C-alpha cells in the first residue's frame, strides 16, 4: 500500500481509507502470533508464577 501510494497508483484518500483497517489487522495478527509463540507463552507463564512465589517466600519468612 505504501508503494502504491508513493508511485501514485492510488489516490491519497484511498490510501488513508485502507490504512486504518490495515493497521488494525496488523495489530490483531501480531497479537495472535504472540499468543501462539511457545517462547512467549512460556515467558508469560513464568512471569505469572514469580509474584506468587515471592508472596509464599515472604509468608514463610514471616512465620519463622
PDBQT receptor file of N, H, CA, C and O in Angstrom, charges set to zero:
ATOM      1  N   UNK A   1       0.817  -1.192   0.000  1.00  0.00    +0.000 N 
ATOM      2  CA  UNK A   1       0.000   0.000   0.000  1.00  0.00    +0.000 C 
ATOM      3  C   UNK A   1       0.859   1.254   0.000  1.00  0.00    +0.000 C 
ATOM      4  O   UNK A   1       0.546   2.233  -0.678  1.00  0.00    +0.000 OA
ATOM      5  N   UNK A   2       1.942   1.218   0.763  1.00  0.00    +0.000 N 
ATOM      6  H   UNK A   2       2.196   0.422   1.314  1.00  0.00    +0.000 HD
ATOM      7  CA  UNK A   2       2.816   2.391   0.804  1.00  0.00    +0.000 C 
ATOM      8  C   UNK A   2       3.460   2.623  -0.558  1.00  0.00    +0.000 C 
ATOM      9  O   UNK A   2       3.563   3.757  -1.027  1.00  0.00    +0.000 OA
ATOM     10  N   UNK A   3       3.886   1.541  -1.177  1.00  0.00    +0.000 N 
ATOM     11  H   UNK A   3       3.802   0.620  -0.796  1.00  0.00    +0.000 HD
ATOM     12  CA  UNK A   3       4.498   1.686  -2.507  1.00  0.00    +0.000 C 
ATOM     13  C   UNK A   3       3.479   2.205  -3.518  1.00  0.00    +0.000 C 
ATOM     14  O   UNK A   3       3.795   3.067  -4.338  1.00  0.00    +0.000 OA
ATOM     15  N   UNK A   4       2.256   1.677  -3.457  1.00  0.00    +0.000 N 
ATOM     16  H   UNK A   4       2.000   0.977  -2.791  1.00  0.00    +0.000 HD
ATOM     17  CA  UNK A   4       1.214   2.133  -4.373  1.00  0.00    +0.000 C 
ATOM     18  C   UNK A   4       0.959   3.622  -4.170  1.00  0.00    +0.000 C 
ATOM     19  O   UNK A   4       0.747   4.361  -5.131  1.00  0.00    +0.000 OA
ATOM     20  N   UNK A   5       0.981   4.048  -2.928  1.00  0.00    +0.000 N 
ATOM     21  H   UNK A   5       1.154   3.447  -2.148  1.00  0.00    +0.000 HD
ATOM     22  CA  UNK A   5       0.790   5.463  -2.621  1.00  0.00    +0.000 C 
ATOM     23  C   UNK A   5       1.963   6.287  -3.138  1.00  0.00    +0.000 C 
ATOM     24  O   UNK A   5       1.777   7.348  -3.734  1.00  0.00    +0.000 OA
ATOM     25  N   UNK A   6       3.183   5.781  -2.901  1.00  0.00    +0.000 N 
ATOM     26  H   UNK A   6       3.334   4.919  -2.417  1.00  0.00    +0.000 HD
ATOM     27  CA  UNK A   6       4.389   6.518  -3.307  1.00  0.00    +0.000 C 
ATOM     28  C   UNK A   6       4.497   6.696  -4.818  1.00  0.00    +0.000 C 
ATOM     29  O   UNK A   6       4.931   7.744  -5.294  1.00  0.00    +0.000 OA
ATOM     30  N   UNK A   7       4.105   5.681  -5.563  1.00  0.00    +0.000 N 
ATOM     31  H   UNK A   7       3.752   4.829  -5.177  1.00  0.00    +0.000 HD
ATOM     32  CA  UNK A   7       4.214   5.802  -7.030  1.00  0.00    +0.000 C 
ATOM     33  C   UNK A   7       2.914   6.318  -7.650  1.00  0.00    +0.000 C 
ATOM     34  O   UNK A   7       2.740   6.312  -8.869  1.00  0.00    +0.000 OA
ATOM     35  N   UNK A   8       2.014   6.760  -6.781  1.00  0.00    +0.000 N 
ATOM     36  H   UNK A   8       2.155   6.765  -5.791  1.00  0.00    +0.000 HD
ATOM     37  CA  UNK A   8       0.775   7.419  -7.177  1.00  0.00    +0.000 C 
ATOM     38  C   UNK A   8      -0.170   6.536  -8.003  1.00  0.00    +0.000 C 
ATOM     39  O   UNK A   8      -0.831   7.003  -8.931  1.00  0.00    +0.000 OA
ATOM     40  N   UNK A   9      -0.215   5.248  -7.639  1.00  0.00    +0.000 N 
ATOM     41  H   UNK A   9       0.321   4.868  -6.886  1.00  0.00    +0.000 HD
ATOM     42  CA  UNK A   9      -1.150   4.322  -8.274  1.00  0.00    +0.000 C 
ATOM     43  C   UNK A   9      -2.535   4.480  -7.647  1.00  0.00    +0.000 C 
ATOM     44  O   UNK A   9      -3.555   4.286  -8.309  1.00  0.00    +0.000 OA
ATOM     45  N   UNK A  10      -2.554   4.835  -6.367  1.00  0.00    +0.000 N 
ATOM     46  H   UNK A  10      -1.726   4.993  -5.830  1.00  0.00    +0.000 HD
ATOM     47  CA  UNK A  10      -3.833   5.094  -5.698  1.00  0.00    +0.000 C 
ATOM     48  C   UNK A  10      -3.841   6.533  -5.207  1.00  0.00    +0.000 C 
ATOM     49  O   UNK A  10      -2.793   7.154  -5.025  1.00  0.00    +0.000 OA
ATOM     50  N   UNK A  11      -5.024   7.038  -5.001  1.00  0.00    +0.000 N 
ATOM     51  H   UNK A  11      -5.875   6.534  -5.148  1.00  0.00    +0.000 HD
ATOM     52  CA  UNK A  11      -5.187   8.410  -4.536  1.00  0.00    +0.000 C 
ATOM     53  C   UNK A  11      -4.943   8.475  -3.029  1.00  0.00    +0.000 C 
ATOM     54  O   UNK A  11      -5.154   7.488  -2.324  1.00  0.00    +0.000 OA
ATOM     55  N   UNK A  12      -4.502   9.626  -2.534  1.00  0.00    +0.000 N 
ATOM     56  H   UNK A  12      -4.331  10.428  -3.106  1.00  0.00    +0.000 HD
ATOM     57  CA  UNK A  12      -4.261   9.766  -1.093  1.00  0.00    +0.000 C 
ATOM     58  C   UNK A  12      -5.487   9.423  -0.247  1.00  0.00    +0.000 C 
ATOM     59  O   UNK A  12      -5.340   8.844   0.829  1.00  0.00    +0.000 OA
ATOM     60  N   UNK A  13      -6.670   9.760  -0.699  1.00  0.00    +0.000 N 
ATOM     61  H   UNK A  13      -6.789  10.230  -1.573  1.00  0.00    +0.000 HD
ATOM     62  CA  UNK A  13      -7.884   9.454   0.055  1.00  0.00    +0.000 C 
ATOM     63  C   UNK A  13      -8.098   7.943   0.162  1.00  0.00    +0.000 C 
ATOM     64  O   UNK A  13      -8.508   7.444   1.210  1.00  0.00    +0.000 OA
ATOM     65  N   UNK A  14      -7.820   7.221  -0.917  1.00  0.00    +0.000 N 
ATOM     66  H   UNK A  14      -7.487   7.626  -1.768  1.00  0.00    +0.000 HD
ATOM     67  CA  UNK A  14      -7.934   5.767  -0.896  1.00  0.00    +0.000 C 
ATOM     68  C   UNK A  14      -6.903   5.160   0.056  1.00  0.00    +0.000 C 
ATOM     69  O   UNK A  14      -7.198   4.208   0.778  1.00  0.00    +0.000 OA
ATOM     70  N   UNK A  15      -5.706   5.714   0.049  1.00  0.00    +0.000 N 
ATOM     71  H   UNK A  15      -5.467   6.488  -0.537  1.00  0.00    +0.000 HD
ATOM     72  CA  UNK A  15      -4.646   5.230   0.929  1.00  0.00    +0.000 C 
ATOM     73  C   UNK A  15      -5.061   5.352   2.387  1.00  0.00    +0.000 C 
ATOM     74  O   UNK A  15      -4.927   4.401   3.157  1.00  0.00    +0.000 OA
ATOM     75  N   UNK A  16      -5.559   6.511   2.763  1.00  0.00    +0.000 N 
ATOM     76  H   UNK A  16      -5.668   7.283   2.137  1.00  0.00    +0.000 HD
ATOM     77  CA  UNK A  16      -5.990   6.748   4.143  1.00  0.00    +0.000 C 
ATOM     78  C   UNK A  16      -7.155   5.824   4.500  1.00  0.00    +0.000 C 
ATOM     79  O   UNK A  16      -7.212   5.292   5.608  1.00  0.00    +0.000 OA
ATOM     80  N   UNK A  17      -8.067   5.639   3.574  1.00  0.00    +0.000 N 
ATOM     81  H   UNK A  17      -8.021   6.072   2.674  1.00  0.00    +0.000 HD
ATOM     82  CA  UNK A  17      -9.238   4.801   3.800  1.00  0.00    +0.000 C 
ATOM     83  C   UNK A  17      -8.848   3.348   4.085  1.00  0.00    +0.000 C 
ATOM     84  O   UNK A  17      -9.478   2.682   4.906  1.00  0.00    +0.000 OA
ATOM     85  N   UNK A  18      -7.821   2.868   3.414  1.00  0.00    +0.000 N 
ATOM     86  H   UNK A  18      -7.309   3.409   2.747  1.00  0.00    +0.000 HD
ATOM     87  CA  UNK A  18      -7.396   1.477   3.560  1.00  0.00    +0.000 C 
ATOM     88  C   UNK A  18      -6.400   1.332   4.714  1.00  0.00    +0.000 C 
ATOM     89  O   UNK A  18      -6.324   0.261   5.317  1.00  0.00    +0.000 OA
ATOM     90  N   UNK A  19      -5.652   2.359   5.029  1.00  0.00    +0.000 N 
ATOM     91  H   UNK A  19      -5.714   3.229   4.539  1.00  0.00    +0.000 HD
ATOM     92  CA  UNK A  19      -4.592   2.272   6.015  1.00  0.00    +0.000 C 
ATOM     93  C   UNK A  19      -5.117   1.968   7.425  1.00  0.00    +0.000 C 
ATOM     94  O   UNK A  19      -4.512   1.169   8.139  1.00  0.00    +0.000 OA
ATOM     95  N   UNK A  20      -6.210   2.577   7.833  1.00  0.00    +0.000 N 
ATOM     96  H   UNK A  20      -6.702   3.226   7.252  1.00  0.00    +0.000 HD
ATOM     97  CA  UNK A  20      -6.733   2.366   9.179  1.00  0.00    +0.000 C 
ATOM     98  C   UNK A  20      -7.119   0.909   9.427  1.00  0.00    +0.000 C 
ATOM     99  O   UNK A  20      -6.661   0.335  10.414  1.00  0.00    +0.000 OA
ATOM    100  N   UNK A  21      -7.940   0.280   8.580  1.00  0.00    +0.000 N 
ATOM    101  H   UNK A  21      -8.313   0.746   7.778  1.00  0.00    +0.000 HD
ATOM    102  CA  UNK A  21      -8.243  -1.142   8.815  1.00  0.00    +0.000 C 
ATOM    103  C   UNK A  21      -6.995  -2.024   8.695  1.00  0.00    +0.000 C 
ATOM    104  O   UNK A  21      -6.885  -3.050   9.366  1.00  0.00    +0.000 OA
ATOM    105  N   UNK A  22      -6.072  -1.620   7.847  1.00  0.00    +0.000 N 
ATOM    106  H   UNK A  22      -6.161  -0.786   7.302  1.00  0.00    +0.000 HD
ATOM    107  CA  UNK A  22      -4.840  -2.386   7.681  1.00  0.00    +0.000 C 
ATOM    108  C   UNK A  22      -4.025  -2.385   8.976  1.00  0.00    +0.000 C 
ATOM    109  O   UNK A  22      -3.449  -3.408   9.344  1.00  0.00    +0.000 OA
ATOM    110  N   UNK A  23      -3.976  -1.262   9.654  1.00  0.00    +0.000 N 
ATOM    111  H   UNK A  23      -4.444  -0.431   9.354  1.00  0.00    +0.000 HD
ATOM    112  CA  UNK A  23      -3.279  -1.180  10.938  1.00  0.00    +0.000 C 
ATOM    113  C   UNK A  23      -3.947  -2.085  11.969  1.00  0.00    +0.000 C 
ATOM    114  O   UNK A  23      -3.264  -2.760  12.739  1.00  0.00    +0.000 OA
ATOM    115  N   UNK A  24      -5.267  -2.102  11.987  1.00  0.00    +0.000 N 
ATOM    116  H   UNK A  24      -5.822  -1.554  11.361  1.00  0.00    +0.000 HD
ATOM    117  CA  UNK A  24      -5.996  -2.950  12.930  1.00  0.00    +0.000 C 
ATOM    118  C   UNK A  24      -5.701  -4.426  12.684  1.00  0.00    +0.000 C 
ATOM    119  O   UNK A  24      -5.480  -5.185  13.627  1.00  0.00    +0.000 OA
ATOM    120  N   UNK A  25      -5.697  -4.827  11.425  1.00  0.00    +0.000 N 
ATOM    121  H   UNK A  25      -5.876  -4.210  10.658  1.00  0.00    +0.000 HD
ATOM    122  CA  UNK A  25      -5.404  -6.215  11.080  1.00  0.00    +0.000 C 
ATOM    123  C   UNK A  25      -3.979  -6.566  11.487  1.00  0.00    +0.000 C 
ATOM    124  O   UNK A  25      -3.724  -7.655  12.000  1.00  0.00    +0.000 OA
ATOM    125  N   UNK A  26      -3.058  -5.646  11.257  1.00  0.00    +0.000 N 
ATOM    126  H   UNK A  26      -3.265  -4.761  10.840  1.00  0.00    +0.000 HD
ATOM    127  CA  UNK A  26      -1.661  -5.880  11.639  1.00  0.00    +0.000 C 
ATOM    128  C   UNK A  26      -1.540  -6.098  13.148  1.00  0.00    +0.000 C 
ATOM    129  O   UNK A  26      -0.818  -6.995  13.584  1.00  0.00    +0.000 OA
ATOM    130  N   UNK A  27      -2.229  -5.298  13.939  1.00  0.00    +0.000 N 
ATOM    131  H   UNK A  27      -2.815  -4.570  13.584  1.00  0.00    +0.000 HD
ATOM    132  CA  UNK A  27      -2.184  -5.454  15.393  1.00  0.00    +0.000 C 
ATOM    133  C   UNK A  27      -2.804  -6.773  15.830  1.00  0.00    +0.000 C 
ATOM    134  O   UNK A  27      -2.284  -7.436  16.728  1.00  0.00    +0.000 OA
ATOM    135  N   UNK A  28      -3.911  -7.158  15.202  1.00  0.00    +0.000 N 
ATOM    136  H   UNK A  28      -4.334  -6.620  14.473  1.00  0.00    +0.000 HD
ATOM    137  CA  UNK A  28      -4.553  -8.430  15.539  1.00  0.00    +0.000 C 
ATOM    138  C   UNK A  28      -3.649  -9.608  15.197  1.00  0.00    +0.000 C 
ATOM    139  O   UNK A  28      -3.541 -10.555  15.975  1.00  0.00    +0.000 OA
ATOM    140  N   UNK A  29      -3.002  -9.554  14.041  1.00  0.00    +0.000 N 
ATOM    141  H   UNK A  29      -3.090  -8.784  13.409  1.00  0.00    +0.000 HD
ATOM    142  CA  UNK A  29      -2.095 -10.632  13.653  1.00  0.00    +0.000 C 
ATOM    143  C   UNK A  29      -0.893 -10.707  14.587  1.00  0.00    +0.000 C 
ATOM    144  O   UNK A  29      -0.457 -11.803  14.939  1.00  0.00    +0.000 OA
ATOM    145  N   UNK A  30      -0.359  -9.581  14.987  1.00  0.00    +0.000 N 
ATOM    146  H   UNK A  30      -0.713  -8.691  14.700  1.00  0.00    +0.000 HD
ATOM    147  CA  UNK A  30       0.755  -9.574  15.914  1.00  0.00    +0.000 C 
ATOM    148  C   UNK A  30       0.340 -10.202  17.246  1.00  0.00    +0.000 C 
ATOM    149  O   UNK A  30       1.087 -10.998  17.814  1.00  0.00    +0.000 OA
ATOM    150  N   UNK A  31      -0.832  -9.853  17.739  1.00  0.00    +0.000 N 
ATOM    151  H   UNK A  31      -1.440  -9.206  17.278  1.00  0.00    +0.000 HD
ATOM    152  CA  UNK A  31      -1.329 -10.432  18.984  1.00  0.00    +0.000 C 
ATOM    153  C   UNK A  31      -1.527 -11.935  18.869  1.00  0.00    +0.000 C 
ATOM    154  O   UNK A  31      -1.208 -12.678  19.797  1.00  0.00    +0.000 OA
ATOM    155  N   UNK A  32      -2.050 -12.385  17.739  1.00  0.00    +0.000 N 
ATOM    156  H   UNK A  32      -2.309 -11.781  16.985  1.00  0.00    +0.000 HD
ATOM    157  CA  UNK A  32      -2.245 -13.816  17.522  1.00  0.00    +0.000 C 
ATOM    158  C   UNK A  32      -0.904 -14.543  17.485  1.00  0.00    +0.000 C 
ATOM    159  O   UNK A  32      -0.750 -15.595  18.107  1.00  0.00    +0.000 OA
ATOM    160  N   UNK A  33       0.065 -13.989  16.761  1.00  0.00    +0.000 N 
ATOM    161  H   UNK A  33      -0.060 -13.134  16.256  1.00  0.00    +0.000 HD
ATOM    162  CA  UNK A  33       1.383 -14.614  16.698  1.00  0.00    +0.000 C 
ATOM    163  C   UNK A  33       2.034 -14.666  18.073  1.00  0.00    +0.000 C 
ATOM    164  O   UNK A  33       2.659 -15.666  18.426  1.00  0.00    +0.000 OA
ATOM    165  N   UNK A  34       1.894 -13.621  18.834  1.00  0.00    +0.000 N 
ATOM    166  H   UNK A  34       1.386 -12.809  18.547  1.00  0.00    +0.000 HD
ATOM    167  CA  UNK A  34       2.454 -13.586  20.184  1.00  0.00    +0.000 C 
ATOM    168  C   UNK A  34       1.794 -14.641  21.064  1.00  0.00    +0.000 C 
ATOM    169  O   UNK A  34       2.464 -15.295  21.863  1.00  0.00    +0.000 OA
ATOM    170  N   UNK A  35       0.507 -14.804  20.922  1.00  0.00    +0.000 N 
ATOM    171  H   UNK A  35      -0.038 -14.272  20.273  1.00  0.00    +0.000 HD
ATOM    172  CA  UNK A  35      -0.232 -15.794  21.694  1.00  0.00    +0.000 C 
ATOM    173  C   UNK A  35       0.169 -17.210  21.311  1.00  0.00    +0.000 C 
ATOM    174  O   UNK A  35       0.226 -18.089  22.171  1.00  0.00    +0.000 OA
ATOM    175  N   UNK A  36       0.443 -17.441  20.052  1.00  0.00    +0.000 N 
ATOM    176  H   UNK A  36       0.396 -16.727  19.354  1.00  0.00    +0.000 HD
ATOM    177  CA  UNK A  36       0.771 -18.779  19.569  1.00  0.00    +0.000 C 
ATOM    178  C   UNK A  36       2.247 -19.140  19.732  1.00  0.00    +0.000 C 
ATOM    179  O   UNK A  36       2.600 -20.314  19.631  1.00  0.00    +0.000 OA
ATOM    180  N   UNK A  37       3.106 -18.171  19.980  1.00  0.00    +0.000 N 
ATOM    181  H   UNK A  37       2.819 -17.217  20.063  1.00  0.00    +0.000 HD
ATOM    182  CA  UNK A  37       4.538 -18.418  20.100  1.00  0.00    +0.000 C 
ATOM    183  C   UNK A  37       4.821 -19.127  21.426  1.00  0.00    +0.000 C 
ATOM    184  O   UNK A  37       4.558 -18.566  22.490  1.00  0.00    +0.000 OA
ATOM    185  N   UNK A  38       5.354 -20.351  21.379  1.00  0.00    +0.000 N 
ATOM    186  H   UNK A  38       5.568 -20.807  20.515  1.00  0.00    +0.000 HD
ATOM    187  CA  UNK A  38       5.609 -21.103  22.608  1.00  0.00    +0.000 C 
ATOM    188  C   UNK A  38       6.580 -20.387  23.554  1.00  0.00    +0.000 C 
ATOM    189  O   UNK A  38       6.406 -20.461  24.770  1.00  0.00    +0.000 OA
ATOM    190  N   UNK A  39       7.593 -19.698  23.029  1.00  0.00    +0.000 N 
ATOM    191  H   UNK A  39       7.735 -19.638  22.041  1.00  0.00    +0.000 HD
ATOM    192  CA  UNK A  39       8.543 -18.998  23.888  1.00  0.00    +0.000 C 
ATOM    193  C   UNK A  39       7.868 -17.847  24.621  1.00  0.00    +0.000 C 
ATOM    194  O   UNK A  39       8.129 -17.625  25.804  1.00  0.00    +0.000 OA
ATOM    195  N   UNK A  40       7.011 -17.121  23.935  1.00  0.00    +0.000 N 
ATOM    196  H   UNK A  40       6.799 -17.302  22.974  1.00  0.00    +0.000 HD
ATOM    197  CA  UNK A  40       6.310 -16.015  24.567  1.00  0.00    +0.000 C 
ATOM    198  C   UNK A  40       5.350 -16.534  25.626  1.00  0.00    +0.000 C 
ATOM    199  O   UNK A  40       5.240 -15.960  26.709  1.00  0.00    +0.000 OA
ATOM    200  N   UNK A  41       4.663 -17.609  25.315  1.00  0.00    +0.000 N 
ATOM    201  H   UNK A  41       4.752 -18.076  24.435  1.00  0.00    +0.000 HD
ATOM    202  CA  UNK A  41       3.726 -18.181  26.286  1.00  0.00    +0.000 C 
ATOM    203  C   UNK A  41       4.460 -18.674  27.517  1.00  0.00    +0.000 C 
ATOM    204  O   UNK A  41       3.970 -18.494  28.632  1.00  0.00    +0.000 OA
ATOM    205  N   UNK A  42       5.625 -19.294  27.349  1.00  0.00    +0.000 N 
ATOM    206  H   UNK A  42       6.023 -19.441  26.443  1.00  0.00    +0.000 HD
ATOM    207  CA  UNK A  42       6.406 -19.774  28.488  1.00  0.00    +0.000 C 
ATOM    208  C   UNK A  42       6.879 -18.600  29.339  1.00  0.00    +0.000 C 
ATOM    209  O   UNK A  42       6.841 -18.673  30.567  1.00  0.00    +0.000 OA
ATOM    210  N   UNK A  43       7.325 -17.518  28.699  1.00  0.00    +0.000 N 
ATOM    211  H   UNK A  43       7.356 -17.459  27.701  1.00  0.00    +0.000 HD
ATOM    212  CA  UNK A  43       7.775 -16.337  29.433  1.00  0.00    +0.000 C 
ATOM    213  C   UNK A  43       6.617 -15.709  30.197  1.00  0.00    +0.000 C 
ATOM    214  O   UNK A  43       6.789 -15.291  31.342  1.00  0.00    +0.000 OA
ATOM    215  N   UNK A  44       5.440 -15.637  29.581  1.00  0.00    +0.000 N 
ATOM    216  H   UNK A  44       5.300 -15.976  28.651  1.00  0.00    +0.000 HD
ATOM    217  CA  UNK A  44       4.266 -15.092  30.261  1.00  0.00    +0.000 C 
ATOM    218  C   UNK A  44       3.894 -15.948  31.459  1.00  0.00    +0.000 C 
ATOM    219  O   UNK A  44       3.537 -15.429  32.517  1.00  0.00    +0.000 OA
ATOM    220  N   UNK A  45       3.979 -17.264  31.288  1.00  0.00    +0.000 N 
ATOM    221  H   UNK A  45       4.269 -17.685  30.428  1.00  0.00    +0.000 HD
ATOM    222  CA  UNK A  45       3.654 -18.190  32.369  1.00  0.00    +0.000 C 
ATOM    223  C   UNK A  45       4.651 -18.015  33.510  1.00  0.00    +0.000 C 
ATOM    224  O   UNK A  45       4.254 -18.004  34.675  1.00  0.00    +0.000 OA
ATOM    225  N   UNK A  46       5.933 -17.879  33.195  1.00  0.00    +0.000 N 
ATOM    226  H   UNK A  46       6.255 -17.887  32.249  1.00  0.00    +0.000 HD
ATOM    227  CA  UNK A  46       6.958 -17.689  34.215  1.00  0.00    +0.000 C 
ATOM    228  C   UNK A  46       6.740 -16.390  34.977  1.00  0.00    +0.000 C 
ATOM    229  O   UNK A  46       6.905 -16.349  36.196  1.00  0.00    +0.000 OA
ATOM    230  N   UNK A  47       6.373 -15.335  34.270  1.00  0.00    +0.000 N 
ATOM    231  H   UNK A  47       6.239 -15.368  33.279  1.00  0.00    +0.000 HD
ATOM    232  CA  UNK A  47       6.110 -14.042  34.918  1.00  0.00    +0.000 C 
ATOM    233  C   UNK A  47       4.915 -14.136  35.852  1.00  0.00    +0.000 C 
ATOM    234  O   UNK A  47       4.902 -13.501  36.906  1.00  0.00    +0.000 OA
ATOM    235  N   UNK A  48       3.921 -14.914  35.481  1.00  0.00    +0.000 N 
ATOM    236  H   UNK A  48       3.931 -15.430  34.624  1.00  0.00    +0.000 HD
ATOM    237  CA  UNK A  48       2.730 -15.062  36.317  1.00  0.00    +0.000 C 
ATOM    238  C   UNK A  48       3.049 -15.834  37.581  1.00  0.00    +0.000 C 
ATOM    239  O   UNK A  48       2.406 -15.616  38.608  1.00  0.00    +0.000 OA
ATOM    240  N   UNK A  49       4.008 -16.716  37.537  1.00  0.00    +0.000 N 
ATOM    241  H   UNK A  49       4.530 -16.893  36.702  1.00  0.00    +0.000 HD
ATOM    242  CA  UNK A  49       4.357 -17.540  38.692  1.00  0.00    +0.000 C 
ATOM    243  C   UNK A  49       5.256 -16.789  39.661  1.00  0.00    +0.000 C 
ATOM    244  O   UNK A  49       5.163 -17.014  40.868  1.00  0.00    +0.000 OA
ATOM    245  N   UNK A  50       6.110 -15.916  39.185  1.00  0.00    +0.000 N 
ATOM    246  H   UNK A  50       6.186 -15.733  38.205  1.00  0.00    +0.000 HD
ATOM    247  CA  UNK A  50       7.071 -15.222  40.036  1.00  0.00    +0.000 C 
ATOM    248  C   UNK A  50       6.427 -14.445  41.190  1.00  0.00    +0.000 C 
ATOM    249  O   UNK A  50       6.871 -14.600  42.328  1.00  0.00    +0.000 OA
ATOM    250  N   UNK A  51       5.417 -13.628  40.954  1.00  0.00    +0.000 N 
ATOM    251  H   UNK A  51       5.057 -13.502  40.029  1.00  0.00    +0.000 HD
ATOM    252  CA  UNK A  51       4.835 -12.884  42.085  1.00  0.00    +0.000 C 
ATOM    253  C   UNK A  51       4.255 -13.816  43.143  1.00  0.00    +0.000 C 
ATOM    254  O   UNK A  51       4.350 -13.523  44.335  1.00  0.00    +0.000 OA
ATOM    255  N   UNK A  52       3.666 -14.912  42.738  1.00  0.00    +0.000 N 
ATOM    256  H   UNK A  52       3.589 -15.150  41.769  1.00  0.00    +0.000 HD
ATOM    257  CA  UNK A  52       3.101 -15.848  43.690  1.00  0.00    +0.000 C 
ATOM    258  C   UNK A  52       4.201 -16.488  44.516  1.00  0.00    +0.000 C 
ATOM    259  O   UNK A  52       4.042 -16.671  45.723  1.00  0.00    +0.000 OA
ATOM    260  N   UNK A  53       5.314 -16.831  43.883  1.00  0.00    +0.000 N 
ATOM    261  H   UNK A  53       5.443 -16.683  42.903  1.00  0.00    +0.000 HD
ATOM    262  CA  UNK A  53       6.432 -17.433  44.588  1.00  0.00    +0.000 C 
ATOM    263  C   UNK A  53       7.014 -16.448  45.594  1.00  0.00    +0.000 C 
ATOM    264  O   UNK A  53       7.382 -16.843  46.700  1.00  0.00    +0.000 OA
ATOM    265  N   UNK A  54       7.100 -15.197  45.234  1.00  0.00    +0.000 N 
ATOM    266  H   UNK A  54       6.801 -14.876  44.335  1.00  0.00    +0.000 HD
ATOM    267  CA  UNK A  54       7.629 -14.179  46.134  1.00  0.00    +0.000 C 
ATOM    268  C   UNK A  54       6.722 -14.019  47.350  1.00  0.00    +0.000 C 
ATOM    269  O   UNK A  54       7.219 -13.852  48.463  1.00  0.00    +0.000 OA
ATOM    270  N   UNK A  55       5.418 -14.067  47.166  1.00  0.00    +0.000 N 
ATOM    271  H   UNK A  55       5.014 -14.203  46.261  1.00  0.00    +0.000 HD
ATOM    272  CA  UNK A  55       4.478 -13.958  48.269  1.00  0.00    +0.000 C 
ATOM    273  C   UNK A  55       4.626 -15.130  49.223  1.00  0.00    +0.000 C 
ATOM    274  O   UNK A  55       4.630 -14.939  50.439  1.00  0.00    +0.000 OA
ATOM    275  N   UNK A  56       4.750 -16.343  48.690  1.00  0.00    +0.000 N 
ATOM    276  H   UNK A  56       4.747 -16.498  47.702  1.00  0.00    +0.000 HD
ATOM    277  CA  UNK A  56       4.882 -17.510  49.548  1.00  0.00    +0.000 C 
ATOM    278  C   UNK A  56       6.205 -17.475  50.300  1.00  0.00    +0.000 C 
ATOM    279  O   UNK A  56       6.269 -17.948  51.435  1.00  0.00    +0.000 OA
ATOM    280  N   UNK A  57       7.264 -16.929  49.704  1.00  0.00    +0.000 N 
ATOM    281  H   UNK A  57       7.212 -16.545  48.782  1.00  0.00    +0.000 HD
ATOM    282  CA  UNK A  57       8.550 -16.780  50.391  1.00  0.00    +0.000 C 
ATOM    283  C   UNK A  57       8.423 -15.799  51.550  1.00  0.00    +0.000 C 
ATOM    284  O   UNK A  57       8.981 -16.024  52.624  1.00  0.00    +0.000 OA
ATOM    285  N   UNK A  58       7.692 -14.715  51.331  1.00  0.00    +0.000 N 
ATOM    286  H   UNK A  58       7.238 -14.533  50.459  1.00  0.00    +0.000 HD
ATOM    287  CA  UNK A  58       7.500 -13.726  52.380  1.00  0.00    +0.000 C 
ATOM    288  C   UNK A  58       6.671 -14.295  53.523  1.00  0.00    +0.000 C 
ATOM    289  O   UNK A  58       6.955 -14.026  54.690  1.00  0.00    +0.000 OA
ATOM    290  N   UNK A  59       5.655 -15.075  53.196  1.00  0.00    +0.000 N 
ATOM    291  H   UNK A  59       5.425 -15.293  52.248  1.00  0.00    +0.000 HD
ATOM    292  CA  UNK A  59       4.812 -15.663  54.217  1.00  0.00    +0.000 C 
ATOM    293  C   UNK A  59       5.592 -16.681  55.042  1.00  0.00    +0.000 C 
ATOM    294  O   UNK A  59       5.451 -16.720  56.264  1.00  0.00    +0.000 OA
ATOM    295  N   UNK A  60       6.401 -17.494  54.401  1.00  0.00    +0.000 N 
ATOM    296  H   UNK A  60       6.516 -17.463  53.408  1.00  0.00    +0.000 HD
ATOM    297  CA  UNK A  60       7.169 -18.490  55.142  1.00  0.00    +0.000 C 
ATOM    298  C   UNK A  60       8.259 -17.820  55.983  1.00  0.00    +0.000 C 
ATOM    299  O   UNK A  60       8.589 -18.316  57.060  1.00  0.00    +0.000 OA
ATOM    300  N   UNK A  61       8.818 -16.711  55.516  1.00  0.00    +0.000 N 
ATOM    301  H   UNK A  61       8.550 -16.308  54.641  1.00  0.00    +0.000 HD
ATOM    302  CA  UNK A  61       9.826 -15.990  56.289  1.00  0.00    +0.000 C 
ATOM    303  C   UNK A  61       9.178 -15.343  57.500  1.00  0.00    +0.000 C 
ATOM    304  O   UNK A  61       9.798 -15.260  58.560  1.00  0.00    +0.000 OA
ATOM    305  N   UNK A  62       7.960 -14.891  57.363  1.00  0.00    +0.000 N 
ATOM    306  H   UNK A  62       7.457 -14.959  56.502  1.00  0.00    +0.000 HD
ATOM    307  CA  UNK A  62       7.259 -14.255  58.473  1.00  0.00    +0.000 C 
ATOM    308  C   UNK A  62       6.852 -15.251  59.555  1.00  0.00    +0.000 C 
ATOM    309  O   UNK A  62       6.703 -14.873  60.718  1.00  0.00    +0.000 OA
ATOM    310  N   UNK A  63       6.675 -16.489  59.194  1.00  0.00    +0.000 N 
ATOM    311  H   UNK A  63       6.796 -16.795  58.250  1.00  0.00    +0.000 HD
ATOM    312  CA  UNK A  63       6.241 -17.481  60.182  1.00  0.00    +0.000 C 
ATOM    313  C   UNK A  63       7.412 -18.070  60.961  1.00  0.00    +0.000 C 
ATOM    314  O   UNK A  63       7.206 -18.830  61.908  1.00  0.00    +0.000 OA
ATOM    315  N   UNK A  64       8.652 -17.725  60.567  1.00  0.00    +0.000 N 
ATOM    316  H   UNK A  64       8.819 -17.108  59.798  1.00  0.00    +0.000 HD
ATOM    317  CA  UNK A  64       9.839 -18.249  61.273  1.00  0.00    +0.000 C 
ATOM    318  C   UNK A  64      10.134 -17.512  62.530  1.00  0.00    +0.000 C 
ATOM    319  O   UNK A  64      11.096 -17.838  63.226  1.00  0.00    +0.000 OA
TER     320      UNK A  64
